[in-house]
């Protein structure tokens, strides 16, 4: 069972229709694909402020990462926060350096679920050239070899 199916089953108790496996791009490494996916994920939370860097991506079946980096105008130092969301059978845990693990609940859970859904749809279209509804390659998709 894939990540989205497990996540949907965990949250709603039901399974969504199975999604196709993305076209494998021979020239792309996993790291390249994560970078491409992260560019899309970064835009899901609104405009990125000047002098900020943001990443949001699915690291593996059980892990989502949100990274923010910015220059602090007060201290003139580079600041960053990495938030890791771990998907477990009994819920989602948020992990940040220097903070205790927290269960993701309420509005934060709703926001995360929306972000994951948008991420999935936009990454499937933008990176892998698949229609997330039908599971078929997009008409204008050209498979790289």
Secondary structure, 3 states (H helix, E strand, C coil): CCHHHHHHHHHHCCCCCCCCCCCCCCCCCHHHHHHHHHHHHHHHHCCCCCCEEEEEEEEECCEEEEEEEEEECCCCEEEEEEEEEEEECCEEEEEECCCCCEECCHHHHHHHHHHHHHHHHHHHHHCCCECCCCCCECCCCCCCC
